[in-house]
């Protein structure tokens, strides 16, 4: 297991300070603000502490309210909304300095049999032979200012391999979709809650990228401002994130300084295991 993955898994080790109240007082990850995927994964872990073990998360709905501050602890306040015969509902607020920076509702369900179908996985190249995101960034390091190199070249907890190529320095108009293969840089423990939390963590990477594709800008453009506004994820079945997964993302529309994207996550054999959607701020300044 790489040091980066070890550090990321430590993000999920929250401290209990009272009934249904947890805290994170370690080092957070992100750039300029705490990475949204971290807050989402930690909220899921906090909620799991209040749910019986036979139930697993199937639905996660959330809003990003304020930027997260690296220099402050995070409080996770879990509200036990409902414990039903089949479903359990929790609401979690992530709080800094007395104000909510993130809010989510999570639904858990016991395993049940029922009707089943799924759409087919897109026919794309497999991960073999594709360059990793880190390899591509390493080739571009001479174009990056020295003060940004540590972030640019940092060790990755998730290896990501893009199916479609694109130029970060000279963005062109591209179709509103992306396909990315992803896998942790080490073996995860046999705990489905950890696999779900890490998949939720990584699901915040690249969703808005598909919405940006048609507009000749990206996160490196100096006149472009972007931020996640909300995030939804559905877990369709048991998840094993120790193997390659395909993240297929498409963006039906961008309008009113907002971009909308949706994603489907497949196993290498073509099984759909999770779905996502997100709306994000997309502002282009003069």
Backbone bond lengths (Angstrom), bond angles and torsions (degrees), N, CA, C in turn:
res aa  C-N    CA-C-N  psi(-1)  N-CA   C-N-CA  omega(-1)  CA-C   N-CA-C  phi
1 X - - - 1.468 - - 1.524 109.31 -
2 X 1.338 117.03 131.23 1.459 120.55 -179.75 1.533 110.78 -71.02
3 X 1.331 115.60 160.48 1.464 120.07 177.52 1.527 110.44 -62.33
4 X 1.338 116.25 -35.78 1.469 119.90 -179.13 1.526 110.96 -63.57
5 X 1.332 117.27 -42.75 1.465 119.83 179.19 1.524 110.75 -68.89
6 X 1.327 116.89 -38.04 1.466 120.50 176.93 1.526 110.71 -59.75
7 X 1.342 116.69 -44.70 1.472 120.96 178.79 1.531 110.81 -63.16
8 X 1.332 116.42 -40.86 1.468 119.55 -178.97 1.519 111.24 -66.02
9 X 1.326 117.77 -40.88 1.463 120.40 179.19 1.524 110.93 -66.32
10 X 1.326 117.41 -28.98 1.471 120.28 177.04 1.525 111.53 -66.73
11 X 1.340 117.04 -24.19 1.461 120.21 176.06 1.525 111.32 -59.95
12 X 1.327 116.46 -24.17 1.459 121.43 -176.31 1.527 112.68 -88.24
13 X 1.330 117.35 0.68 1.467 121.69 -179.95 1.528 109.15 -95.20
14 X 1.321 115.73 81.22 1.466 121.01 -177.92 1.524 111.05 -81.27
15 X 1.329 115.74 156.72 1.466 121.67 177.26 1.523 109.66 -101.76
16 X 1.324 116.82 131.24 1.467 121.19 176.61 1.518 108.97 -85.04
17 X 1.338 116.75 124.72 1.463 119.53 -179.70 1.529 111.93 -112.57
18 X 1.321 117.10 -13.72 1.466 121.82 176.19 1.525 106.90 -169.17
19 X 1.339 117.34 175.75 1.453 119.93 178.45 1.527 109.90 -59.60
20 X 1.332 116.62 120.05 1.466 124.15 176.86 1.525 113.68 66.56
21 X 1.331 117.58 17.23 1.463 121.39 176.23 1.529 108.63 -125.75
22 X 1.319 115.59 126.66 1.462 121.81 -176.50 1.525 108.80 -130.98
23 X 1.329 115.55 161.95 1.460 118.95 -179.01 1.513 111.17 -140.75
24 X 1.327 115.10 154.12 1.463 122.72 170.49 1.517 106.88 -122.67
25 X 1.330 115.86 118.33 1.466 119.69 -179.23 1.519 111.53 -124.21
26 X 1.337 115.58 24.08 1.456 120.30 176.84 1.519 111.22 -98.11
27 X 1.330 115.87 -162.17 1.466 121.59 -178.78 1.520 110.08 -84.14
28 X 1.323 116.11 124.99 1.459 121.02 179.21 1.520 110.61 -88.90
29 X 1.339 116.60 167.20 1.457 121.54 179.60 1.531 110.01 -114.36
30 X 1.325 115.56 159.65 1.459 119.81 178.46 1.512 111.32 138.97
31 X 1.320 116.02 -175.37 1.462 122.37 178.57 1.522 107.73 -136.20
32 X 1.328 116.87 117.61 1.466 125.45 -177.23 1.532 112.37 72.21
33 X 1.328 118.32 -36.21 1.468 122.55 173.94 1.523 108.11 -142.44
34 X 1.330 116.21 161.02 1.466 120.27 -179.18 1.526 109.46 -61.48
35 X 1.329 116.16 134.15 1.452 122.30 -179.19 1.527 110.46 -60.99
36 X 1.325 116.29 129.29 1.458 120.57 -177.38 1.510 113.84 -58.93
37 X 1.341 116.97 -35.79 1.462 119.94 178.92 1.513 112.52 -60.40
38 X 1.350 117.12 -33.59 1.465 120.44 177.17 1.523 110.72 -62.93
39 X 1.334 116.82 -49.31 1.463 120.54 -177.62 1.527 110.88 -62.24
40 X 1.341 117.00 -41.38 1.469 120.36 179.86 1.528 111.05 -62.32
41 X 1.336 116.37 -47.52 1.468 120.22 -179.10 1.523 110.95 -62.20
42 X 1.332 117.20 -40.67 1.464 120.23 -179.29 1.528 111.48 -68.06
43 X 1.333 117.57 -36.84 1.465 120.25 176.57 1.523 110.97 -63.58
44 X 1.338 116.31 -40.58 1.463 119.86 178.12 1.522 110.70 -62.41
45 X 1.331 116.74 -44.11 1.473 120.90 179.34 1.525 110.63 -62.84
46 X 1.338 117.10 -42.22 1.467 120.51 179.20 1.526 110.65 -61.60
47 X 1.325 117.24 -44.31 1.461 120.89 -179.93 1.519 111.03 -63.52
48 X 1.334 116.82 -38.95 1.469 120.72 -179.61 1.529 111.94 -60.12
49 X 1.335 117.76 -27.51 1.467 120.32 -179.91 1.529 112.00 -65.37
50 X 1.331 117.59 -15.78 1.466 121.53 -175.54 1.530 112.67 -111.25
51 X 1.343 116.68 8.35 1.467 121.12 -174.76 1.520 109.76 -118.15
52 X 1.339 117.02 140.93 1.459 120.01 179.00 1.528 110.50 -62.44
53 X 1.329 116.78 147.31 1.461 122.34 -169.27 1.526 114.15 -63.88
54 X 1.308 119.37 -23.18 1.463 120.97 -176.84 1.528 112.53 -76.88
55 X 1.331 117.44 -6.11 1.464 120.86 -178.24 1.531 110.15 -109.81
56 X 1.340 115.31 138.69 1.456 120.55 -179.55 1.526 109.96 -122.63
57 X 1.308 116.17 154.30 1.466 121.29 -179.35 1.526 110.09 -67.04
58 X 1.322 116.19 136.40 1.464 120.47 175.21 1.523 111.70 -124.85
59 X 1.344 117.90 -16.56 1.463 120.05 -175.57 1.524 109.76 -147.81
60 X 1.358 115.60 130.40 1.461 122.46 -177.10 1.525 107.98 -133.53
61 X 1.342 117.17 116.61 1.469 122.42 -179.63 1.527 108.74 -122.21
62 X 1.328 117.50 130.92 1.463 117.98 -171.43 1.518 113.17 -149.97
63 X 1.374 113.79 161.90 1.466 122.49 175.76 1.526 109.62 -132.50
64 X 1.343 115.48 134.91 1.462 121.58 171.23 1.524 107.47 -88.39
65 X 1.326 117.01 121.56 1.462 121.16 -171.67 1.525 113.65 -105.45
66 X 1.325 116.86 -41.09 1.471 121.64 -179.71 1.530 108.77 -145.27
67 X 1.343 117.83 155.16 1.469 119.81 175.94 1.523 110.66 -63.70
68 X 1.328 116.42 140.31 1.459 121.00 177.30 1.519 111.20 -82.55
69 X 1.348 117.17 136.22 1.459 123.99 -176.89 1.532 109.38 -95.80
70 X 1.345 116.76 122.53 1.468 121.66 -179.18 1.525 112.68 -61.24
71 X 1.329 117.05 -26.05 1.468 121.03 -171.77 1.527 113.71 -91.34
72 X 1.326 117.32 5.20 1.460 120.45 -179.85 1.529 111.46 -122.53
73 X 1.336 115.01 149.34 1.458 119.72 172.69 1.527 109.92 -67.07
74 X 1.316 116.20 160.37 1.463 121.30 176.67 1.527 108.32 -116.06
75 X 1.319 116.76 129.76 1.457 122.74 175.49 1.532 108.50 -101.95
76 X 1.326 116.93 132.81 1.461 122.14 177.53 1.530 108.84 -113.42
77 X 1.318 115.44 111.80 1.463 122.67 -176.52 1.532 108.60 -104.55
78 X 1.336 116.07 112.85 1.465 121.83 -176.49 1.523 110.21 -98.05
79 X 1.319 116.57 128.31 1.462 122.67 178.12 1.522 108.74 -108.61
80 X 1.335 116.98 120.63 1.474 121.46 -179.05 1.524 109.56 -81.90
81 X 1.321 116.30 85.16 1.456 121.69 -175.31 1.520 112.46 -64.11
82 X 1.350 116.48 -48.02 1.469 118.81 -174.85 1.529 110.59 -159.46
83 X 1.329 115.34 140.55 1.458 123.04 169.94 1.520 107.41 -123.34
84 X 1.344 116.59 100.79 1.449 121.45 -179.06 1.519 111.95 -99.05
85 X 1.328 116.21 -174.99 1.463 120.88 -179.59 1.526 112.18 -68.87
86 X 1.341 116.80 -34.74 1.467 121.32 -178.87 1.519 113.18 -117.69
87 X 1.336 117.06 -30.10 1.459 121.55 -174.51 1.525 111.57 -120.15
88 X 1.328 114.62 148.01 1.461 122.83 174.80 1.522 107.86 -126.76
89 X 1.331 117.27 134.83 1.466 121.52 -178.54 1.527 110.11 -121.17
90 X 1.319 114.91 133.52 1.457 121.42 177.46 1.528 110.13 -130.58
91 X 1.329 115.92 145.78 1.450 121.48 171.54 1.528 107.25 -117.42
92 X 1.334 117.01 135.41 1.470 121.26 -178.12 1.523 109.06 -128.68
93 X 1.326 115.98 130.87 1.460 122.20 172.61 1.523 108.69 -111.70
94 X 1.332 116.38 129.82 1.466 121.78 172.17 1.526 107.48 -95.78
95 X 1.329 116.25 125.03 1.474 121.23 -168.51 1.526 110.88 -123.90
96 X 1.334 116.06 136.85 1.462 123.24 169.69 1.518 108.75 -134.01
97 X 1.317 115.94 135.28 1.468 121.73 177.82 1.537 111.72 52.61
98 X 1.332 115.81 38.73 1.461 121.22 175.27 1.521 115.27 79.12
99 X 1.355 117.80 2.06 1.458 120.50 -178.40 1.529 110.39 -124.05
100 X 1.321 116.39 143.84 1.462 121.13 178.89 1.528 109.42 -73.03
101 X 1.321 116.57 127.42 1.462 121.06 174.47 1.526 110.62 -100.21
102 X 1.352 116.10 -14.59 1.461 120.84 -176.70 1.519 108.11 -159.76
103 X 1.331 116.46 142.67 1.457 120.91 179.78 1.525 109.48 -140.17
104 X 1.329 116.64 138.85 1.462 119.24 -179.26 1.526 111.36 -147.43
105 X 1.328 114.53 157.64 1.458 123.08 171.47 1.525 107.49 -121.03
106 X 1.327 116.01 134.64 1.465 120.83 -176.19 1.526 108.79 -129.22
107 X 1.319 115.81 134.00 1.460 120.91 177.69 1.524 109.47 -112.50
108 X 1.329 115.43 136.18 1.464 122.54 179.84 1.528 108.35 -118.58
109 X 1.327 116.65 151.01 1.464 120.90 -178.26 1.522 110.08 -143.66
110 X 1.317 116.35 146.85 1.454 119.77 171.58 1.538 108.62 -76.75
111 X 1.327 117.17 156.10 1.463 121.43 -179.43 1.527 110.50 -64.44
112 X 1.343 115.38 133.17 1.467 120.46 178.22 1.524 110.01 -139.68
113 X 1.340 115.89 153.19 1.452 121.59 174.08 1.526 108.93 -89.48
114 X 1.343 116.22 150.83 1.458 118.52 179.94 1.519 111.57 -177.10
115 X 1.330 116.78 -175.17 1.456 122.27 178.14 1.522 110.03 -61.84
116 X 1.333 116.34 148.28 1.456 119.44 -174.21 1.526 111.63 -145.78
117 X 1.356 116.18 133.62 1.462 122.40 169.98 1.521 107.61 -158.34
118 X 1.325 117.90 166.26 1.458 121.71 174.86 1.525 109.28 -158.05
119 X 1.364 116.08 157.17 1.450 120.39 174.28 1.529 108.78 -79.23
120 X 1.312 115.94 159.70 1.462 121.91 -176.44 1.522 111.13 -77.64
121 X 1.330 115.76 144.73 1.455 121.17 176.62 1.524 109.94 -67.09
122 X 1.339 118.59 141.45 1.464 120.52 176.91 1.529 111.98 -57.87
123 X 1.306 116.23 147.55 1.465 121.88 179.72 1.529 108.35 -86.37
124 X 1.329 116.52 95.59 1.466 121.55 -177.74 1.523 109.54 -129.66
125 X 1.331 115.48 167.62 1.460 120.52 176.08 1.520 110.63 -61.51
126 X 1.332 116.25 145.75 1.450 120.71 175.85 1.517 111.37 -77.89
127 X 1.331 118.26 174.37 1.473 120.93 -176.18 1.523 113.91 -70.25
128 X 1.341 117.07 -23.23 1.460 120.33 -177.96 1.537 110.36 -62.32
129 X 1.303 116.06 128.21 1.456 120.77 176.92 1.516 114.50 90.30
130 X 1.328 118.10 -15.09 1.464 120.45 178.16 1.528 109.84 -81.66
131 X 1.318 116.15 145.82 1.457 120.35 177.49 1.522 110.29 -76.20
132 X 1.331 115.33 146.20 1.462 119.38 175.83 1.523 109.36 -78.45
133 X 1.320 115.83 159.18 1.464 121.00 177.95 1.527 110.28 -58.74
134 X 1.339 117.27 -38.71 1.462 120.27 -179.47 1.526 110.98 -65.26
135 X 1.326 118.01 -40.01 1.469 120.86 178.55 1.529 110.89 -61.81
136 X 1.327 116.04 -41.79 1.461 120.69 179.36 1.522 110.70 -65.27
137 X 1.335 116.65 -43.28 1.467 120.51 179.60 1.523 111.04 -65.22
138 X 1.327 116.76 -37.47 1.462 120.30 -179.38 1.529 110.87 -63.13
139 X 1.335 117.43 -35.18 1.458 121.32 178.20 1.533 111.57 -70.07
140 X 1.331 116.46 -22.60 1.465 120.86 -177.06 1.527 113.10 -97.73
141 X 1.330 118.08 2.41 1.465 120.61 -169.62 1.522 113.29 -60.88
142 X 1.336 117.75 -27.24 1.469 119.96 -179.22 1.527 111.99 -67.24
143 X 1.323 117.62 -17.23 1.464 122.03 -179.35 1.533 112.59 -94.09
144 X 1.329 117.17 -1.37 1.460 122.05 -175.31 1.525 110.47 -103.14
145 X 1.324 116.69 136.48 1.472 121.25 177.01 1.526 110.03 -60.03
146 X 1.331 116.70 143.10 1.464 121.33 -175.08 1.523 112.85 -56.12
147 X 1.344 117.12 -36.30 1.467 119.17 -176.69 1.526 112.02 -67.31
148 X 1.343 117.27 -20.37 1.458 120.52 -179.77 1.536 113.27 -98.61
149 X 1.334 117.10 -7.57 1.464 119.86 -175.88 1.530 114.10 -60.45
150 X 1.352 119.97 -41.42 1.466 118.57 179.17 1.528 113.01 -56.96
151 X 1.329 117.56 -40.54 1.455 121.17 177.24 1.534 110.85 -71.94
152 X 1.322 115.62 -40.66 1.463 121.47 -177.34 1.529 111.88 -62.84
153 X 1.339 115.81 -39.21 1.464 120.80 -174.26 1.522 113.45 -107.59
154 X 1.323 117.34 14.70 1.463 118.90 -176.84 1.532 111.09 -61.80
155 X 1.318 115.51 149.93 1.463 120.80 177.08 1.528 109.37 -61.69
156 X 1.314 117.36 139.45 1.463 122.06 -174.62 1.526 111.75 -99.86
157 X 1.347 115.34 140.81 1.453 120.63 175.09 1.526 111.40 -83.93
158 X 1.341 115.15 -21.43 1.460 121.70 178.75 1.527 107.87 -126.36
159 X 1.330 116.85 125.12 1.460 119.48 173.21 1.520 108.15 -82.67
160 X 1.323 116.24 126.16 1.458 121.81 -178.02 1.524 109.26 -122.76
161 X 1.335 115.73 132.09 1.457 121.60 179.97 1.528 108.85 -125.68
162 X 1.332 116.17 114.92 1.455 122.24 -178.39 1.525 110.36 -78.94
163 X 1.333 116.41 133.17 1.466 120.74 175.92 1.523 110.04 -75.40
164 X 1.346 116.69 -45.12 1.466 121.22 179.34 1.531 109.52 -94.34
165 X 1.314 116.83 137.50 1.464 120.68 179.55 1.530 110.01 -90.80
166 X 1.330 116.69 150.06 1.459 122.13 176.45 1.519 108.68 -155.12
167 X 1.337 115.69 153.53 1.456 123.00 -176.32 1.524 109.34 -96.62
168 X 1.338 116.52 114.85 1.461 120.81 -178.87 1.529 112.29 -67.25
169 X 1.335 117.45 -28.62 1.461 121.13 -174.52 1.527 112.49 -91.15
170 X 1.313 117.61 -24.43 1.462 121.70 177.97 1.532 109.23 -132.07
171 X 1.331 117.36 72.11 1.472 119.55 -176.73 1.525 111.91 -61.93
172 X 1.327 115.25 136.14 1.457 122.14 177.55 1.524 109.43 -115.62
173 X 1.327 115.24 165.95 1.457 119.34 176.04 1.527 109.49 -67.26
174 X 1.334 115.52 124.51 1.451 121.36 -178.33 1.524 109.58 -130.85
175 X 1.326 117.91 159.09 1.473 120.19 175.47 1.529 110.51 -59.80
176 X 1.342 118.35 150.82 1.466 121.69 -175.68 1.532 113.74 -80.61
177 X 1.311 116.21 57.32 1.469 119.00 175.21 1.523 109.73 -151.74
178 X 1.337 116.15 158.61 1.461 122.93 175.94 1.526 108.97 -145.46
179 X 1.329 115.17 148.00 1.461 121.59 174.47 1.520 108.55 -127.79
180 X 1.308 116.16 125.97 1.464 121.01 -176.58 1.528 109.89 -134.50
181 X 1.324 116.04 128.34 1.464 120.88 170.21 1.530 108.59 -86.97
182 X 1.323 117.08 140.61 1.460 119.51 -177.23 1.523 110.65 -145.83
183 X 1.343 114.47 147.92 1.464 121.65 179.89 1.521 108.53 -160.26
184 X 1.339 118.98 140.57 1.470 120.65 177.38 1.524 111.36 -61.42
185 X 1.337 116.31 152.24 1.464 121.32 179.35 1.529 109.91 -89.20
186 X 1.302 115.71 51.87 1.456 122.89 -179.52 1.521 109.13 160.09
187 X 1.331 116.64 171.42 1.458 120.47 -177.16 1.524 110.96 -90.97
188 X 1.324 116.04 130.16 1.458 121.80 179.74 1.528 110.64 -83.10
189 X 1.345 118.01 153.12 1.468 120.97 175.60 1.524 111.13 -66.05
190 X 1.323 116.52 159.26 1.469 121.17 -178.74 1.525 109.82 -81.51
191 X 1.304 115.54 71.69 1.457 123.06 179.12 1.525 106.67 -141.45
192 X 1.333 117.61 108.79 1.458 120.80 -174.11 1.517 111.85 -59.91
193 X 1.316 117.87 -29.36 1.462 120.28 178.60 1.529 110.98 -62.12
194 X 1.328 116.47 -38.19 1.465 120.96 178.00 1.526 110.22 -67.87
195 X 1.336 117.36 -41.80 1.461 121.38 179.53 1.525 110.29 -63.72
196 X 1.325 117.38 -41.85 1.464 120.46 177.50 1.527 111.01 -64.40
197 X 1.323 116.45 -45.03 1.467 120.49 -177.44 1.523 111.31 -63.06
198 X 1.339 117.81 -41.51 1.455 120.17 -179.28 1.528 110.92 -71.11
199 X 1.335 117.32 -34.55 1.465 119.83 176.70 1.530 110.20 -67.95
200 X 1.319 117.25 -38.24 1.462 121.23 174.87 1.526 110.10 -63.45
201 X 1.322 116.54 -40.75 1.468 123.20 177.98 1.535 110.55 -56.88
202 X 1.325 117.16 -50.56 1.458 121.14 -175.04 1.529 112.43 -78.48
203 X 1.331 117.46 -18.88 1.466 120.23 -178.17 1.529 112.43 -65.38
204 X 1.341 117.32 -16.41 1.464 121.59 179.01 1.530 111.50 -84.19
205 X 1.330 117.25 -1.08 1.462 121.61 -179.08 1.532 109.67 -96.30
206 X 1.313 116.98 114.11 1.453 120.09 171.20 1.507 117.17 97.22
207 X 1.332 118.46 -9.31 1.471 119.16 -177.85 1.522 111.76 -60.72
208 X 1.327 116.66 -47.51 1.460 119.15 -179.25 1.525 112.46 -71.00
209 X 1.331 116.33 -19.67 1.449 119.86 179.58 1.512 112.99 -57.72
210 X 1.334 116.86 -37.55 1.467 120.34 178.99 1.527 111.04 -66.43
211 X 1.333 117.45 -34.83 1.469 121.18 179.42 1.521 111.34 -72.44
212 X 1.325 116.78 -25.94 1.459 121.86 -179.51 1.533 111.83 -82.79
213 X 1.327 116.52 -26.69 1.465 121.75 -173.25 1.537 115.07 -44.45
214 X 1.347 120.24 -46.87 1.467 119.52 -174.17 1.525 114.81 -75.18
215 X 1.344 118.58 -0.77 1.466 119.58 -166.24 1.529 115.07 -114.49
216 X 1.332 117.93 10.73 1.474 122.37 175.23 1.527 113.30 58.62
217 X 1.318 117.02 33.14 1.462 122.38 172.56 1.527 107.62 -137.67
218 X 1.330 116.44 166.18 1.457 121.47 170.92 1.521 108.71 -155.73
219 X 1.334 116.56 -172.71 1.463 120.16 -173.87 1.534 112.52 -64.61
220 X 1.327 118.17 -14.68 1.459 121.24 179.49 1.529 112.66 -92.48
221 X 1.320 117.27 -8.18 1.471 120.09 -179.64 1.524 109.90 -70.31
222 X 1.344 116.70 130.37 1.460 120.94 -174.51 1.523 113.43 -67.80
223 X 1.324 117.08 -25.47 1.471 120.27 -178.08 1.519 113.05 -98.74
224 X 1.341 116.49 15.18 1.470 120.15 -175.88 1.521 110.79 -117.08
225 X 1.323 116.38 131.17 1.465 122.62 178.21 1.523 108.87 -119.76
226 X 1.328 116.16 129.95 1.466 119.72 179.09 1.523 110.08 -139.88
227 X 1.320 115.76 152.11 1.468 122.16 177.25 1.517 108.60 -164.26
228 X 1.320 116.14 144.49 1.464 120.26 176.35 1.522 109.89 -70.89
229 X 1.318 116.81 135.74 1.464 122.12 176.92 1.519 111.87 -102.08
230 X 1.316 116.46 -41.31 1.463 120.39 176.86 1.524 108.53 -147.45
231 X 1.316 116.81 172.70 1.459 121.16 179.92 1.523 108.09 -158.32
232 X 1.329 114.71 133.50 1.461 121.02 177.72 1.522 108.71 -127.99
233 X 1.330 115.96 140.38 1.460 119.53 176.30 1.519 109.71 -143.16
234 X 1.327 114.78 138.72 1.459 121.55 175.92 1.522 108.70 -119.86
235 X 1.324 116.04 129.82 1.463 121.78 175.11 1.530 107.56 -99.02
236 X 1.334 116.83 119.88 1.463 120.29 -172.58 1.526 113.95 -90.83
237 X 1.306 117.41 -17.47 1.467 120.12 -178.51 1.511 110.15 -173.26
238 X 1.309 116.02 -168.90 1.463 121.74 -178.04 1.523 109.81 -63.67
239 X 1.314 116.93 137.93 1.464 122.55 -173.30 1.524 110.54 -117.53
240 X 1.324 114.85 132.56 1.464 121.74 171.50 1.525 107.04 -123.55
241 X 1.321 116.07 103.68 1.461 121.17 -176.35 1.524 111.45 -94.54
242 X 1.334 117.79 21.00 1.453 120.25 174.73 1.521 111.57 -88.10
243 X 1.332 116.88 -3.11 1.456 121.94 -179.36 1.522 110.03 -119.64
244 X 1.343 117.07 166.97 1.456 121.74 179.04 1.514 111.13 -61.02
245 X 1.337 115.77 134.95 1.457 122.74 174.21 1.525 108.46 -124.92
246 X 1.331 116.44 143.73 1.461 121.50 177.08 1.519 109.46 -99.24
247 X 1.335 116.02 126.00 1.462 122.34 176.73 1.523 107.38 -103.72
248 X 1.329 116.64 102.65 1.462 122.33 179.43 1.528 107.84 -97.48
249 X 1.341 116.75 119.01 1.464 122.19 -175.59 1.521 109.58 -121.95
250 X 1.328 116.48 135.44 1.458 120.22 172.58 1.524 109.65 -137.15
251 X 1.338 116.08 153.72 1.463 121.66 -178.34 1.525 109.58 -122.58
252 X 1.340 118.36 107.06 1.467 121.36 -179.29 1.523 113.89 -68.74
253 X 1.360 117.30 -28.29 1.461 119.29 -173.18 1.525 110.92 -162.53
254 X 1.347 114.70 149.26 1.469 121.71 165.11 1.525 106.55 -135.84
255 X 1.334 115.39 135.81 1.462 120.23 -174.67 1.524 109.36 -167.73
256 X 1.348 116.38 153.30 1.460 121.42 173.90 1.529 112.22 59.95
257 X 1.346 115.70 37.42 1.473 122.55 -178.73 1.521 112.51 63.53
258 X 1.343 116.07 24.39 1.460 121.00 176.96 1.532 109.16 -133.15
259 X 1.330 115.07 143.63 1.450 120.68 174.43 1.512 109.92 -115.68
260 X 1.323 116.77 143.06 1.458 121.65 -179.66 1.525 109.12 -119.69
261 X 1.331 116.16 129.27 1.460 121.87 179.08 1.522 110.17 -133.26
262 X 1.328 115.38 155.05 1.468 121.13 175.25 1.523 108.53 -138.62
263 X 1.303 115.47 147.18 1.458 119.61 -175.34 1.518 112.44 -132.68
264 X 1.330 115.13 152.18 1.459 122.92 174.61 1.524 107.70 -126.74
265 X 1.318 116.85 134.00 1.463 121.90 -177.42 1.521 109.13 -114.54
266 X 1.340 115.51 121.60 1.463 122.42 -174.96 1.527 110.84 -118.10
267 X 1.340 115.63 150.41 1.458 119.82 167.22 1.524 108.32 -74.81
268 X 1.309 116.75 168.42 1.462 120.76 -179.89 1.526 111.55 -62.89
269 X 1.330 116.52 -27.57 1.466 120.57 179.54 1.526 112.58 -82.70
270 X 1.351 117.64 -3.67 1.453 121.16 175.01 1.507 115.89 101.36
271 X 1.339 118.86 9.60 1.461 121.01 179.35 1.530 109.95 -83.68
272 X 1.326 116.14 129.16 1.466 121.36 177.86 1.529 108.77 -80.51
273 X 1.332 117.18 116.89 1.467 119.61 -174.77 1.526 113.06 -111.43
274 X 1.358 117.42 -18.39 1.464 119.38 -179.62 1.522 109.63 -159.32
275 X 1.336 115.49 155.28 1.462 122.09 176.66 1.520 108.70 -133.25
276 X 1.336 116.27 151.27 1.459 121.34 -179.13 1.520 110.50 -137.12
277 X 1.309 115.81 161.19 1.467 121.54 167.55 1.520 107.87 -152.61
278 X 1.333 114.69 153.08 1.468 119.12 -177.29 1.520 109.69 -156.30
279 X 1.331 115.43 143.10 1.447 121.16 169.10 1.520 106.99 -115.37
280 X 1.335 116.00 137.96 1.453 119.18 -177.46 1.516 111.91 -137.08
281 X 1.312 114.47 156.39 1.461 121.27 176.03 1.527 108.74 -71.58
282 X 1.353 116.81 134.30 1.462 123.25 176.95 1.521 107.86 -137.15
283 X 1.349 116.43 95.77 1.462 121.09 -179.57 1.531 109.81 -114.33
284 X 1.331 115.33 132.89 1.456 120.94 173.80 1.524 107.70 -112.53
285 X 1.339 115.85 120.71 1.460 121.65 -176.06 1.518 110.65 -93.84
286 X 1.336 116.36 155.05 1.471 121.09 176.26 1.521 109.26 -63.77
